[in-house]
Amino acid sequence: QYPRYGARRIRIFLRRDGLVLGRDRTARIWAGAGLQVPAKRTRKRYRSQNRQPYVATGPNEVWAYDFVFDACANGQKLKCL
């Protein structure tokens, strides 16, 4: 009757109908019946057509940032670009 709900949500519905069960007992009955929440389907992600990185044909055509991490003698962290 409730295909998308798990044991926690079913326990709420049962309580509204007047059947009060504990959390563990509800989960045990739910699992014993072999019920499970169906897995959510993943969405297709957009893939860019340009899979190759840009290839430089001359000097100063491709630039990149580089971070350098270090620490001082007193333990303070440094992050340099």
mmJSON file of the N, C-alpha and C atoms, coordinates in Angstrom:
{"data_MODEL":{"atom_site":{
"group_PDB":["ATOM","ATOM","ATOM","ATOM","ATOM","ATOM","ATOM","ATOM","ATOM","ATOM","ATOM","ATOM","ATOM","ATOM","ATOM","ATOM","ATOM","ATOM","ATOM","ATOM","ATOM","ATOM","ATOM","ATOM","ATOM","ATOM","ATOM","ATOM","ATOM","ATOM","ATOM","ATOM","ATOM","ATOM","ATOM","ATOM","ATOM","ATOM","ATOM","ATOM","ATOM","ATOM","ATOM","ATOM","ATOM","ATOM","ATOM","ATOM","ATOM","ATOM","ATOM","ATOM","ATOM","ATOM","ATOM","ATOM","ATOM","ATOM","ATOM","ATOM","ATOM","ATOM","ATOM","ATOM","ATOM","ATOM","ATOM","ATOM","ATOM","ATOM","ATOM","ATOM","ATOM","ATOM","ATOM","ATOM","ATOM","ATOM","ATOM","ATOM","ATOM","ATOM","ATOM","ATOM","ATOM","ATOM","ATOM","ATOM","ATOM","ATOM","ATOM","ATOM","ATOM","ATOM","ATOM","ATOM","ATOM","ATOM","ATOM","ATOM","ATOM","ATOM","ATOM","ATOM","ATOM","ATOM","ATOM","ATOM","ATOM","ATOM","ATOM","ATOM","ATOM","ATOM","ATOM","ATOM","ATOM","ATOM","ATOM","ATOM","ATOM","ATOM","ATOM","ATOM","ATOM","ATOM","ATOM","ATOM","ATOM","ATOM","ATOM","ATOM","ATOM","ATOM","ATOM","ATOM","ATOM","ATOM","ATOM","ATOM","ATOM","ATOM","ATOM","ATOM","ATOM","ATOM","ATOM","ATOM","ATOM","ATOM","ATOM","ATOM","ATOM","ATOM","ATOM","ATOM","ATOM","ATOM","ATOM","ATOM","ATOM","ATOM","ATOM","ATOM","ATOM","ATOM","ATOM","ATOM","ATOM","ATOM","ATOM","ATOM","ATOM","ATOM","ATOM","ATOM","ATOM","ATOM","ATOM","ATOM","ATOM","ATOM","ATOM","ATOM","ATOM","ATOM","ATOM","ATOM","ATOM","ATOM","ATOM","ATOM","ATOM","ATOM","ATOM","ATOM","ATOM","ATOM","ATOM","ATOM","ATOM","ATOM","ATOM","ATOM","ATOM","ATOM","ATOM","ATOM","ATOM","ATOM","ATOM","ATOM","ATOM","ATOM","ATOM","ATOM","ATOM","ATOM","ATOM","ATOM","ATOM","ATOM","ATOM","ATOM","ATOM","ATOM","ATOM","ATOM","ATOM","ATOM","ATOM","ATOM","ATOM","ATOM","ATOM","ATOM","ATOM","ATOM","ATOM","ATOM","ATOM","ATOM","ATOM"],
"id":[1,2,3,4,5,6,7,8,9,10,11,12,13,14,15,16,17,18,19,20,21,22,23,24,25,26,27,28,29,30,31,32,33,34,35,36,37,38,39,40,41,42,43,44,45,46,47,48,49,50,51,52,53,54,55,56,57,58,59,60,61,62,63,64,65,66,67,68,69,70,71,72,73,74,75,76,77,78,79,80,81,82,83,84,85,86,87,88,89,90,91,92,93,94,95,96,97,98,99,100,101,102,103,104,105,106,107,108,109,110,111,112,113,114,115,116,117,118,119,120,121,122,123,124,125,126,127,128,129,130,131,132,133,134,135,136,137,138,139,140,141,142,143,144,145,146,147,148,149,150,151,152,153,154,155,156,157,158,159,160,161,162,163,164,165,166,167,168,169,170,171,172,173,174,175,176,177,178,179,180,181,182,183,184,185,186,187,188,189,190,191,192,193,194,195,196,197,198,199,200,201,202,203,204,205,206,207,208,209,210,211,212,213,214,215,216,217,218,219,220,221,222,223,224,225,226,227,228,229,230,231,232,233,234,235,236,237,238,239,240,241,242,243],
"type_symbol":["N","C","C","N","C","C","N","C","C","N","C","C","N","C","C","N","C","C","N","C","C","N","C","C","N","C","C","N","C","C","N","C","C","N","C","C","N","C","C","N","C","C","N","C","C","N","C","C","N","C","C","N","C","C","N","C","C","N","C","C","N","C","C","N","C","C","N","C","C","N","C","C","N","C","C","N","C","C","N","C","C","N","C","C","N","C","C","N","C","C","N","C","C","N","C","C","N","C","C","N","C","C","N","C","C","N","C","C","N","C","C","N","C","C","N","C","C","N","C","C","N","C","C","N","C","C","N","C","C","N","C","C","N","C","C","N","C","C","N","C","C","N","C","C","N","C","C","N","C","C","N","C","C","N","C","C","N","C","C","N","C","C","N","C","C","N","C","C","N","C","C","N","C","C","N","C","C","N","C","C","N","C","C","N","C","C","N","C","C","N","C","C","N","C","C","N","C","C","N","C","C","N","C","C","N","C","C","N","C","C","N","C","C","N","C","C","N","C","C","N","C","C","N","C","C","N","C","C","N","C","C","N","C","C","N","C","C","N","C","C","N","C","C"],
"label_atom_id":["N","CA","C","N","CA","C","N","CA","C","N","CA","C","N","CA","C","N","CA","C","N","CA","C","N","CA","C","N","CA","C","N","CA","C","N","CA","C","N","CA","C","N","CA","C","N","CA","C","N","CA","C","N","CA","C","N","CA","C","N","CA","C","N","CA","C","N","CA","C","N","CA","C","N","CA","C","N","CA","C","N","CA","C","N","CA","C","N","CA","C","N","CA","C","N","CA","C","N","CA","C","N","CA","C","N","CA","C","N","CA","C","N","CA","C","N","CA","C","N","CA","C","N","CA","C","N","CA","C","N","CA","C","N","CA","C","N","CA","C","N","CA","C","N","CA","C","N","CA","C","N","CA","C","N","CA","C","N","CA","C","N","CA","C","N","CA","C","N","CA","C","N","CA","C","N","CA","C","N","CA","C","N","CA","C","N","CA","C","N","CA","C","N","CA","C","N","CA","C","N","CA","C","N","CA","C","N","CA","C","N","CA","C","N","CA","C","N","CA","C","N","CA","C","N","CA","C","N","CA","C","N","CA","C","N","CA","C","N","CA","C","N","CA","C","N","CA","C","N","CA","C","N","CA","C","N","CA","C","N","CA","C","N","CA","C","N","CA","C","N","CA","C","N","CA","C","N","CA","C","N","CA","C"],
"label_alt_id":[null,null,null,null,null,null,null,null,null,null,null,null,null,null,null,null,null,null,null,null,null,null,null,null,null,null,null,null,null,null,null,null,null,null,null,null,null,null,null,null,null,null,null,null,null,null,null,null,null,null,null,null,null,null,null,null,null,null,null,null,null,null,null,null,null,null,null,null,null,null,null,null,null,null,null,null,null,null,null,null,null,null,null,null,null,null,null,null,null,null,null,null,null,null,null,null,null,null,null,null,null,null,null,null,null,null,null,null,null,null,null,null,null,null,null,null,null,null,null,null,null,null,null,null,null,null,null,null,null,null,null,null,null,null,null,null,null,null,null,null,null,null,null,null,null,null,null,null,null,null,null,null,null,null,null,null,null,null,null,null,null,null,null,null,null,null,null,null,null,null,null,null,null,null,null,null,null,null,null,null,null,null,null,null,null,null,null,null,null,null,null,null,null,null,null,null,null,null,null,null,null,null,null,null,null,null,null,null,null,null,null,null,null,null,null,null,null,null,null,null,null,null,null,null,null,null,null,null,null,null,null,null,null,null,null,null,null,null,null,null,null,null,null],
"label_comp_id":["GLN","GLN","GLN","TYR","TYR","TYR","PRO","PRO","PRO","ARG","ARG","ARG","TYR","TYR","TYR","GLY","GLY","GLY","ALA","ALA","ALA","ARG","ARG","ARG","ARG","ARG","ARG","ILE","ILE","ILE","ARG","ARG","ARG","ILE","ILE","ILE","PHE","PHE","PHE","LEU","LEU","LEU","ARG","ARG","ARG","ARG","ARG","ARG","ASP","ASP","ASP","GLY","GLY","GLY","LEU","LEU","LEU","VAL","VAL","VAL","LEU","LEU","LEU","GLY","GLY","GLY","ARG","ARG","ARG","ASP","ASP","ASP","ARG","ARG","ARG","THR","THR","THR","ALA","ALA","ALA","ARG","ARG","ARG","ILE","ILE","ILE","TRP","TRP","TRP","ALA","ALA","ALA","GLY","GLY","GLY","ALA","ALA","ALA","GLY","GLY","GLY","LEU","LEU","LEU","GLN","GLN","GLN","VAL","VAL","VAL","PRO","PRO","PRO","ALA","ALA","ALA","LYS","LYS","LYS","ARG","ARG","ARG","THR","THR","THR","ARG","ARG","ARG","LYS","LYS","LYS","ARG","ARG","ARG","TYR","TYR","TYR","ARG","ARG","ARG","SER","SER","SER","GLN","GLN","GLN","ASN","ASN","ASN","ARG","ARG","ARG","GLN","GLN","GLN","PRO","PRO","PRO","TYR","TYR","TYR","VAL","VAL","VAL","ALA","ALA","ALA","THR","THR","THR","GLY","GLY","GLY","PRO","PRO","PRO","ASN","ASN","ASN","GLU","GLU","GLU","VAL","VAL","VAL","TRP","TRP","TRP","ALA","ALA","ALA","TYR","TYR","TYR","ASP","ASP","ASP","PHE","PHE","PHE","VAL","VAL","VAL","PHE","PHE","PHE","ASP","ASP","ASP","ALA","ALA","ALA","CYS","CYS","CYS","ALA","ALA","ALA","ASN","ASN","ASN","GLY","GLY","GLY","GLN","GLN","GLN","LYS","LYS","LYS","LEU","LEU","LEU","LYS","LYS","LYS","CYS","CYS","CYS","LEU","LEU","LEU"],
"label_asym_id":["A","A","A","A","A","A","A","A","A","A","A","A","A","A","A","A","A","A","A","A","A","A","A","A","A","A","A","A","A","A","A","A","A","A","A","A","A","A","A","A","A","A","A","A","A","A","A","A","A","A","A","A","A","A","A","A","A","A","A","A","A","A","A","A","A","A","A","A","A","A","A","A","A","A","A","A","A","A","A","A","A","A","A","A","A","A","A","A","A","A","A","A","A","A","A","A","A","A","A","A","A","A","A","A","A","A","A","A","A","A","A","A","A","A","A","A","A","A","A","A","A","A","A","A","A","A","A","A","A","A","A","A","A","A","A","A","A","A","A","A","A","A","A","A","A","A","A","A","A","A","A","A","A","A","A","A","A","A","A","A","A","A","A","A","A","A","A","A","A","A","A","A","A","A","A","A","A","A","A","A","A","A","A","A","A","A","A","A","A","A","A","A","A","A","A","A","A","A","A","A","A","A","A","A","A","A","A","A","A","A","A","A","A","A","A","A","A","A","A","A","A","A","A","A","A","A","A","A","A","A","A","A","A","A","A","A","A","A","A","A","A","A","A"],
"label_entity_id":["1","1","1","1","1","1","1","1","1","1","1","1","1","1","1","1","1","1","1","1","1","1","1","1","1","1","1","1","1","1","1","1","1","1","1","1","1","1","1","1","1","1","1","1","1","1","1","1","1","1","1","1","1","1","1","1","1","1","1","1","1","1","1","1","1","1","1","1","1","1","1","1","1","1","1","1","1","1","1","1","1","1","1","1","1","1","1","1","1","1","1","1","1","1","1","1","1","1","1","1","1","1","1","1","1","1","1","1","1","1","1","1","1","1","1","1","1","1","1","1","1","1","1","1","1","1","1","1","1","1","1","1","1","1","1","1","1","1","1","1","1","1","1","1","1","1","1","1","1","1","1","1","1","1","1","1","1","1","1","1","1","1","1","1","1","1","1","1","1","1","1","1","1","1","1","1","1","1","1","1","1","1","1","1","1","1","1","1","1","1","1","1","1","1","1","1","1","1","1","1","1","1","1","1","1","1","1","1","1","1","1","1","1","1","1","1","1","1","1","1","1","1","1","1","1","1","1","1","1","1","1","1","1","1","1","1","1","1","1","1","1","1","1"],
"label_seq_id":[1,1,1,2,2,2,3,3,3,4,4,4,5,5,5,6,6,6,7,7,7,8,8,8,9,9,9,10,10,10,11,11,11,12,12,12,13,13,13,14,14,14,15,15,15,16,16,16,17,17,17,18,18,18,19,19,19,20,20,20,21,21,21,22,22,22,23,23,23,24,24,24,25,25,25,26,26,26,27,27,27,28,28,28,29,29,29,30,30,30,31,31,31,32,32,32,33,33,33,34,34,34,35,35,35,36,36,36,37,37,37,38,38,38,39,39,39,40,40,40,41,41,41,42,42,42,43,43,43,44,44,44,45,45,45,46,46,46,47,47,47,48,48,48,49,49,49,50,50,50,51,51,51,52,52,52,53,53,53,54,54,54,55,55,55,56,56,56,57,57,57,58,58,58,59,59,59,60,60,60,61,61,61,62,62,62,63,63,63,64,64,64,65,65,65,66,66,66,67,67,67,68,68,68,69,69,69,70,70,70,71,71,71,72,72,72,73,73,73,74,74,74,75,75,75,76,76,76,77,77,77,78,78,78,79,79,79,80,80,80,81,81,81],
"pdbx_PDB_ins_code":[null,null,null,null,null,null,null,null,null,null,null,null,null,null,null,null,null,null,null,null,null,null,null,null,null,null,null,null,null,null,null,null,null,null,null,null,null,null,null,null,null,null,null,null,null,null,null,null,null,null,null,null,null,null,null,null,null,null,null,null,null,null,null,null,null,null,null,null,null,null,null,null,null,null,null,null,null,null,null,null,null,null,null,null,null,null,null,null,null,null,null,null,null,null,null,null,null,null,null,null,null,null,null,null,null,null,null,null,null,null,null,null,null,null,null,null,null,null,null,null,null,null,null,null,null,null,null,null,null,null,null,null,null,null,null,null,null,null,null,null,null,null,null,null,null,null,null,null,null,null,null,null,null,null,null,null,null,null,null,null,null,null,null,null,null,null,null,null,null,null,null,null,null,null,null,null,null,null,null,null,null,null,null,null,null,null,null,null,null,null,null,null,null,null,null,null,null,null,null,null,null,null,null,null,null,null,null,null,null,null,null,null,null,null,null,null,null,null,null,null,null,null,null,null,null,null,null,null,null,null,null,null,null,null,null,null,null,null,null,null,null,null,null],
"Cartn_x":[0.818,0.0,0.872,2.026,2.936,4.285,4.431,5.628,6.898,6.821,8.016,8.463,7.807,8.117,8.874,9.721,10.461,9.754,10.445,9.851,9.536,10.342,10.107,8.8,8.567,7.352,6.117,6.268,5.148,4.726,5.713,5.397,4.487,4.692,3.843,2.424,2.316,0.991,0.265,0.985,0.364,-0.106,0.692,0.308,-0.951,-1.084,-2.297,-3.523,-3.31,-4.421,-4.723,-3.924,-4.199,-3.346,-2.411,-1.537,-0.171,0.129,1.374,2.415,3.487,4.583,5.877,6.829,8.135,8.915,9.957,10.771,11.463,12.052,12.766,11.819,10.677,9.721,9.176,8.908,8.436,9.492,10.749,11.836,12.006,11.862,12.004,10.899,9.673,8.548,8.731,9.165,9.379,10.438,11.55,12.626,12.224,11.461,11.028,10.089,9.341,8.437,9.182,10.482,11.276,11.048,10.514,10.235,11.458,11.607,12.672,12.279,12.832,12.555,13.298,12.632,13.326,14.408,15.5,16.616,16.224,16.702,16.418,17.275,16.691,17.429,18.269,19.497,20.365,20.059,20.229,20.001,21.221,20.986,22.097,22.775,24.073,24.826,25.315,25.407,25.863,27.355,27.734,29.144,29.557,30.637,31.107,31.718,31.609,32.129,33.648,34.21,35.652,36.306,36.734,37.326,38.823,39.484,40.915,41.187,42.22,42.581,43.142,43.063,43.515,45.018,45.435,46.844,47.425,48.529,49.173,49.964,49.854,50.632,51.773,51.801,52.867,53.014,54.01,54.217,53.105,52.796,51.796,50.381,50.039,48.666,47.833,48.437,47.713,48.294,47.4,47.811,47.061,47.67,47.036,47.407,46.541,46.829,47.412,48.302,48.905,48.953,48.474,48.518,49.652,50.354,51.43,51.037,51.074,50.716,51.974,52.058,53.204,52.76,53.654,53.356,54.554,54.277,55.328,55.87,56.902,57.5,56.537,55.639,54.681,53.421,53.362,52.235,51.16,51.295,50.294,50.382,49.242,49.209,49.314,50.014,50.148,49.619,48.964,48.456,48.8,49.633,50.098,49.625,49.225,48.81,49.968],
"Cartn_y":[-1.19,0.0,1.268,1.222,2.36,1.949,1.949,1.376,2.181,3.464,4.297,4.576,3.986,4.295,3.149,3.497,2.516,2.22,1.483,1.05,2.228,3.27,4.415,5.117,5.307,6.006,5.121,3.834,2.904,2.884,3.007,3.031,4.211,5.343,6.524,6.243,5.605,5.275,4.291,3.302,2.332,3.003,3.936,4.635,5.467,6.067,6.83,5.93,4.66,3.708,3.062,3.361,2.843,1.667,1.219,0.098,0.655,0.617,1.194,0.084,0.214,-0.736,0.003,-0.709,-0.108,0.02,0.842,1.097,-0.168,-0.922,-2.138,-3.213,-3.324,-4.345,-4.049,-2.773,-2.386,-2.71,-2.404,-2.676,-4.176,-4.957,-6.411,-7.011,-6.562,-7.054,-6.631,-5.386,-4.855,-5.669,-5.955,-6.727,-8.188,-8.72,-10.113,-10.349,-9.326,-9.446,-9.305,-8.991,-8.862,-7.552,-6.563,-5.275,-4.375,-3.553,-2.56,-1.392,-0.241,0.948,0.806,0.986,0.871,1.929,1.568,2.488,3.616,4.803,5.941,5.837,6.184,6.147,7.406,7.242,8.398,9.127,10.428,11.223,11.136,11.244,11.289,12.641,12.606,13.841,14.307,15.595,16.201,15.936,15.457,15.244,16.235,16.908,17.86,17.09,17.664,17.014,17.123,18.145,18.351,17.567,16.361,15.506,15.757,16.286,16.532,17.906,18.017,19.341,20.188,21.474,22.389,22.226,22.021,21.811,23.129,23.547,24.797,24.605,25.578,25.536,26.536,27.388,28.366,28.765,29.57,29.99,30.918,30.839,31.678,31.493,30.35,30.081,29.389,28.537,27.805,28.186,28.6,28.974,28.094,27.892,27.097,27.658,27.473,27.869,26.685,26.962,25.904,26.375,25.566,25.895,25.135,25.821,25.206,25.313,24.199,24.166,23.953,24.673,24.538,24.914,24.798,25.166,25.888,26.859,27.6,26.773,27.283,26.599,26.55,27.54,27.551,26.731,26.093,25.225,25.892,27.188,27.883,27.424,27.163,26.646,27.785,27.516,28.471,27.867,28.699,28.275,29.378,29.063,30.062,29.695,30.727,30.53,30.847],
"Cartn_z":[0.0,0.0,0.0,0.672,0.73,0.138,-1.18,-1.789,-1.568,-1.334,-1.28,0.153,1.143,2.526,3.178,4.135,4.904,6.208,7.071,8.333,9.246,9.213,10.093,9.749,8.467,8.038,8.238,8.007,8.204,9.672,10.578,12.005,12.331,11.669,11.876,11.385,10.212,9.687,10.604,11.118,12.022,13.317,13.812,15.031,14.811,13.617,13.303,13.246,12.817,12.744,14.085,15.136,16.472,16.871,16.04,16.374,16.754,18.063,18.556,18.682,17.888,17.925,18.201,18.792,19.025,17.727,17.782,16.597,16.104,17.022,16.633,16.119,16.762,16.328,14.929,14.67,13.341,12.286,12.592,11.652,11.435,12.498,12.397,11.533,11.722,10.91,9.459,9.254,7.905,7.171,7.847,7.221,7.043,7.997,7.9,6.737,6.363,5.227,3.903,3.986,2.768,2.048,2.751,2.127,2.201,1.223,1.246,0.361,0.67,-0.115,-1.436,-2.565,-3.844,-3.974,-4.599,-4.768,-5.713,-5.393,-6.257,-7.51,-8.633,-9.886,-10.006,-10.443,-10.589,-11.892,-11.851,-13.044,-13.948,-15.248,-16.182,-16.054,-16.016,-15.881,-17.232,-17.366,-18.606,-18.771,-19.912,-20.229,-21.298,-21.039,-22.037,-23.209,-24.373,-25.57,-25.639,-25.019,-25.056,-23.921,-24.184,-23.162,-23.003,-24.025,-23.997,-23.37,-22.534,-22.047,-23.179,-23.0,-24.039,-24.247,-25.46,-25.782,-26.269,-25.657,-26.03,-27.322,-28.205,-29.448,-29.407,-28.36,-28.219,-26.767,-26.46,-25.068,-24.587,-23.295,-22.618,-23.157,-23.643,-24.096,-23.03,-22.221,-21.186,-19.831,-18.93,-17.589,-16.588,-15.439,-14.392,-13.03,-12.06,-10.69,-9.949,-9.021,-8.227,-6.782,-5.874,-4.458,-3.801,-2.894,-2.12,-0.657,0.06,1.47,2.294,3.412,4.289,5.694,6.655,8.024,8.62,9.474,10.159,11.318,11.944,13.092,14.269,14.373,15.472,15.176,14.011,13.669,12.85,12.58,11.768,10.32,9.689,8.331,7.328,6.233,5.144,3.858,3.066,1.762,0.782,-0.175,-1.139,-2.529,-3.287,-4.671,-5.576],
"occupancy":[1.0,1.0,1.0,1.0,1.0,1.0,1.0,1.0,1.0,1.0,1.0,1.0,1.0,1.0,1.0,1.0,1.0,1.0,1.0,1.0,1.0,1.0,1.0,1.0,1.0,1.0,1.0,1.0,1.0,1.0,1.0,1.0,1.0,1.0,1.0,1.0,1.0,1.0,1.0,1.0,1.0,1.0,1.0,1.0,1.0,1.0,1.0,1.0,1.0,1.0,1.0,1.0,1.0,1.0,1.0,1.0,1.0,1.0,1.0,1.0,1.0,1.0,1.0,1.0,1.0,1.0,1.0,1.0,1.0,1.0,1.0,1.0,1.0,1.0,1.0,1.0,1.0,1.0,1.0,1.0,1.0,1.0,1.0,1.0,1.0,1.0,1.0,1.0,1.0,1.0,1.0,1.0,1.0,1.0,1.0,1.0,1.0,1.0,1.0,1.0,1.0,1.0,1.0,1.0,1.0,1.0,1.0,1.0,1.0,1.0,1.0,1.0,1.0,1.0,1.0,1.0,1.0,1.0,1.0,1.0,1.0,1.0,1.0,1.0,1.0,1.0,1.0,1.0,1.0,1.0,1.0,1.0,1.0,1.0,1.0,1.0,1.0,1.0,1.0,1.0,1.0,1.0,1.0,1.0,1.0,1.0,1.0,1.0,1.0,1.0,1.0,1.0,1.0,1.0,1.0,1.0,1.0,1.0,1.0,1.0,1.0,1.0,1.0,1.0,1.0,1.0,1.0,1.0,1.0,1.0,1.0,1.0,1.0,1.0,1.0,1.0,1.0,1.0,1.0,1.0,1.0,1.0,1.0,1.0,1.0,1.0,1.0,1.0,1.0,1.0,1.0,1.0,1.0,1.0,1.0,1.0,1.0,1.0,1.0,1.0,1.0,1.0,1.0,1.0,1.0,1.0,1.0,1.0,1.0,1.0,1.0,1.0,1.0,1.0,1.0,1.0,1.0,1.0,1.0,1.0,1.0,1.0,1.0,1.0,1.0,1.0,1.0,1.0,1.0,1.0,1.0,1.0,1.0,1.0,1.0,1.0,1.0,1.0,1.0,1.0,1.0,1.0,1.0],
"B_iso_or_equiv":[0.0,0.0,0.0,0.0,0.0,0.0,0.0,0.0,0.0,0.0,0.0,0.0,0.0,0.0,0.0,0.0,0.0,0.0,0.0,0.0,0.0,0.0,0.0,0.0,0.0,0.0,0.0,0.0,0.0,0.0,0.0,0.0,0.0,0.0,0.0,0.0,0.0,0.0,0.0,0.0,0.0,0.0,0.0,0.0,0.0,0.0,0.0,0.0,0.0,0.0,0.0,0.0,0.0,0.0,0.0,0.0,0.0,0.0,0.0,0.0,0.0,0.0,0.0,0.0,0.0,0.0,0.0,0.0,0.0,0.0,0.0,0.0,0.0,0.0,0.0,0.0,0.0,0.0,0.0,0.0,0.0,0.0,0.0,0.0,0.0,0.0,0.0,0.0,0.0,0.0,0.0,0.0,0.0,0.0,0.0,0.0,0.0,0.0,0.0,0.0,0.0,0.0,0.0,0.0,0.0,0.0,0.0,0.0,0.0,0.0,0.0,0.0,0.0,0.0,0.0,0.0,0.0,0.0,0.0,0.0,0.0,0.0,0.0,0.0,0.0,0.0,0.0,0.0,0.0,0.0,0.0,0.0,0.0,0.0,0.0,0.0,0.0,0.0,0.0,0.0,0.0,0.0,0.0,0.0,0.0,0.0,0.0,0.0,0.0,0.0,0.0,0.0,0.0,0.0,0.0,0.0,0.0,0.0,0.0,0.0,0.0,0.0,0.0,0.0,0.0,0.0,0.0,0.0,0.0,0.0,0.0,0.0,0.0,0.0,0.0,0.0,0.0,0.0,0.0,0.0,0.0,0.0,0.0,0.0,0.0,0.0,0.0,0.0,0.0,0.0,0.0,0.0,0.0,0.0,0.0,0.0,0.0,0.0,0.0,0.0,0.0,0.0,0.0,0.0,0.0,0.0,0.0,0.0,0.0,0.0,0.0,0.0,0.0,0.0,0.0,0.0,0.0,0.0,0.0,0.0,0.0,0.0,0.0,0.0,0.0,0.0,0.0,0.0,0.0,0.0,0.0,0.0,0.0,0.0,0.0,0.0,0.0,0.0,0.0,0.0,0.0,0.0,0.0],
"pdbx_formal_charge":[null,null,null,null,null,null,null,null,null,null,null,null,null,null,null,null,null,null,null,null,null,null,null,null,null,null,null,null,null,null,null,null,null,null,null,null,null,null,null,null,null,null,null,null,null,null,null,null,null,null,null,null,null,null,null,null,null,null,null,null,null,null,null,null,null,null,null,null,null,null,null,null,null,null,null,null,null,null,null,null,null,null,null,null,null,null,null,null,null,null,null,null,null,null,null,null,null,null,null,null,null,null,null,null,null,null,null,null,null,null,null,null,null,null,null,null,null,null,null,null,null,null,null,null,null,null,null,null,null,null,null,null,null,null,null,null,null,null,null,null,null,null,null,null,null,null,null,null,null,null,null,null,null,null,null,null,null,null,null,null,null,null,null,null,null,null,null,null,null,null,null,null,null,null,null,null,null,null,null,null,null,null,null,null,null,null,null,null,null,null,null,null,null,null,null,null,null,null,null,null,null,null,null,null,null,null,null,null,null,null,null,null,null,null,null,null,null,null,null,null,null,null,null,null,null,null,null,null,null,null,null,null,null,null,null,null,null,null,null,null,null,null,null],
"auth_seq_id":[1,1,1,2,2,2,3,3,3,4,4,4,5,5,5,6,6,6,7,7,7,8,8,8,9,9,9,10,10,10,11,11,11,12,12,12,13,13,13,14,14,14,15,15,15,16,16,16,17,17,17,18,18,18,19,19,19,20,20,20,21,21,21,22,22,22,23,23,23,24,24,24,25,25,25,26,26,26,27,27,27,28,28,28,29,29,29,30,30,30,31,31,31,32,32,32,33,33,33,34,34,34,35,35,35,36,36,36,37,37,37,38,38,38,39,39,39,40,40,40,41,41,41,42,42,42,43,43,43,44,44,44,45,45,45,46,46,46,47,47,47,48,48,48,49,49,49,50,50,50,51,51,51,52,52,52,53,53,53,54,54,54,55,55,55,56,56,56,57,57,57,58,58,58,59,59,59,60,60,60,61,61,61,62,62,62,63,63,63,64,64,64,65,65,65,66,66,66,67,67,67,68,68,68,69,69,69,70,70,70,71,71,71,72,72,72,73,73,73,74,74,74,75,75,75,76,76,76,77,77,77,78,78,78,79,79,79,80,80,80,81,81,81],
"auth_comp_id":["GLN","GLN","GLN","TYR","TYR","TYR","PRO","PRO","PRO","ARG","ARG","ARG","TYR","TYR","TYR","GLY","GLY","GLY","ALA","ALA","ALA","ARG","ARG","ARG","ARG","ARG","ARG","ILE","ILE","ILE","ARG","ARG","ARG","ILE","ILE","ILE","PHE","PHE","PHE","LEU","LEU","LEU","ARG","ARG","ARG","ARG","ARG","ARG","ASP","ASP","ASP","GLY","GLY","GLY","LEU","LEU","LEU","VAL","VAL","VAL","LEU","LEU","LEU","GLY","GLY","GLY","ARG","ARG","ARG","ASP","ASP","ASP","ARG","ARG","ARG","THR","THR","THR","ALA","ALA","ALA","ARG","ARG","ARG","ILE","ILE","ILE","TRP","TRP","TRP","ALA","ALA","ALA","GLY","GLY","GLY","ALA","ALA","ALA","GLY","GLY","GLY","LEU","LEU","LEU","GLN","GLN","GLN","VAL","VAL","VAL","PRO","PRO","PRO","ALA","ALA","ALA","LYS","LYS","LYS","ARG","ARG","ARG","THR","THR","THR","ARG","ARG","ARG","LYS","LYS","LYS","ARG","ARG","ARG","TYR","TYR","TYR","ARG","ARG","ARG","SER","SER","SER","GLN","GLN","GLN","ASN","ASN","ASN","ARG","ARG","ARG","GLN","GLN","GLN","PRO","PRO","PRO","TYR","TYR","TYR","VAL","VAL","VAL","ALA","ALA","ALA","THR","THR","THR","GLY","GLY","GLY","PRO","PRO","PRO","ASN","ASN","ASN","GLU","GLU","GLU","VAL","VAL","VAL","TRP","TRP","TRP","ALA","ALA","ALA","TYR","TYR","TYR","ASP","ASP","ASP","PHE","PHE","PHE","VAL","VAL","VAL","PHE","PHE","PHE","ASP","ASP","ASP","ALA","ALA","ALA","CYS","CYS","CYS","ALA","ALA","ALA","ASN","ASN","ASN","GLY","GLY","GLY","GLN","GLN","GLN","LYS","LYS","LYS","LEU","LEU","LEU","LYS","LYS","LYS","CYS","CYS","CYS","LEU","LEU","LEU"],
"auth_asym_id":["A","A","A","A","A","A","A","A","A","A","A","A","A","A","A","A","A","A","A","A","A","A","A","A","A","A","A","A","A","A","A","A","A","A","A","A","A","A","A","A","A","A","A","A","A","A","A","A","A","A","A","A","A","A","A","A","A","A","A","A","A","A","A","A","A","A","A","A","A","A","A","A","A","A","A","A","A","A","A","A","A","A","A","A","A","A","A","A","A","A","A","A","A","A","A","A","A","A","A","A","A","A","A","A","A","A","A","A","A","A","A","A","A","A","A","A","A","A","A","A","A","A","A","A","A","A","A","A","A","A","A","A","A","A","A","A","A","A","A","A","A","A","A","A","A","A","A","A","A","A","A","A","A","A","A","A","A","A","A","A","A","A","A","A","A","A","A","A","A","A","A","A","A","A","A","A","A","A","A","A","A","A","A","A","A","A","A","A","A","A","A","A","A","A","A","A","A","A","A","A","A","A","A","A","A","A","A","A","A","A","A","A","A","A","A","A","A","A","A","A","A","A","A","A","A","A","A","A","A","A","A","A","A","A","A","A","A","A","A","A","A","A","A"],
"auth_atom_id":["N","CA","C","N","CA","C","N","CA","C","N","CA","C","N","CA","C","N","CA","C","N","CA","C","N","CA","C","N","CA","C","N","CA","C","N","CA","C","N","CA","C","N","CA","C","N","CA","C","N","CA","C","N","CA","C","N","CA","C","N","CA","C","N","CA","C","N","CA","C","N","CA","C","N","CA","C","N","CA","C","N","CA","C","N","CA","C","N","CA","C","N","CA","C","N","CA","C","N","CA","C","N","CA","C","N","CA","C","N","CA","C","N","CA","C","N","CA","C","N","CA","C","N","CA","C","N","CA","C","N","CA","C","N","CA","C","N","CA","C","N","CA","C","N","CA","C","N","CA","C","N","CA","C","N","CA","C","N","CA","C","N","CA","C","N","CA","C","N","CA","C","N","CA","C","N","CA","C","N","CA","C","N","CA","C","N","CA","C","N","CA","C","N","CA","C","N","CA","C","N","CA","C","N","CA","C","N","CA","C","N","CA","C","N","CA","C","N","CA","C","N","CA","C","N","CA","C","N","CA","C","N","CA","C","N","CA","C","N","CA","C","N","CA","C","N","CA","C","N","CA","C","N","CA","C","N","CA","C","N","CA","C","N","CA","C","N","CA","C","N","CA","C","N","CA","C","N","CA","C","N","CA","C"],
"pdbx_PDB_model_num":[1,1,1,1,1,1,1,1,1,1,1,1,1,1,1,1,1,1,1,1,1,1,1,1,1,1,1,1,1,1,1,1,1,1,1,1,1,1,1,1,1,1,1,1,1,1,1,1,1,1,1,1,1,1,1,1,1,1,1,1,1,1,1,1,1,1,1,1,1,1,1,1,1,1,1,1,1,1,1,1,1,1,1,1,1,1,1,1,1,1,1,1,1,1,1,1,1,1,1,1,1,1,1,1,1,1,1,1,1,1,1,1,1,1,1,1,1,1,1,1,1,1,1,1,1,1,1,1,1,1,1,1,1,1,1,1,1,1,1,1,1,1,1,1,1,1,1,1,1,1,1,1,1,1,1,1,1,1,1,1,1,1,1,1,1,1,1,1,1,1,1,1,1,1,1,1,1,1,1,1,1,1,1,1,1,1,1,1,1,1,1,1,1,1,1,1,1,1,1,1,1,1,1,1,1,1,1,1,1,1,1,1,1,1,1,1,1,1,1,1,1,1,1,1,1,1,1,1,1,1,1,1,1,1,1,1,1,1,1,1,1,1,1]
}}}
